[in-house]
Amino acid sequence: MIVLLTGMPGAGKSTVLRELAARGHAVEDLDYQGYSVLVEDRRRPVGWEQLWDVARVRARLDAHSEDVLFVAGTVSNRHELRERFDAVVLLTAPRDVLLGRVAARADNPYGQDAASRAQVEHDIEVVEPVLRDEATHVVDTDRPAAQVADEVERIGTRPR
């Protein structure tokens, strides 16, 4: 089984992946490790868009031999691999929680300058509703990370 965690910056994708990894699950953050590329997009406040390197992501998904693999990412070209995901979990929280988390995090500066914060605010309004429509599950992350990981873990380990 392959489970995609998606959501806005600050929703807790990386946090949940870390919690699942600590529990012994296979995880991959597709925002890093060369799975994503930045392409110029002057229509966006930040001037770029992050996309998956589809061939590289496909190769990782094809190579997985774990019972369940949890991956995370929010990119517009996710549709190219949609058939590979057994579940798509939207991680979400209220707008003020998302913006507060992004402003406070020390490990990722995205959302802390004016352009990327404007992009986050735009994406909360425009992109998150699309993700909600596409998701097989929606999980509220405005609670302790362990509780969120419990729910995501149940999704990923349910009988097929």
Disulfide bonds with the S-S distance in Angstrom:
none
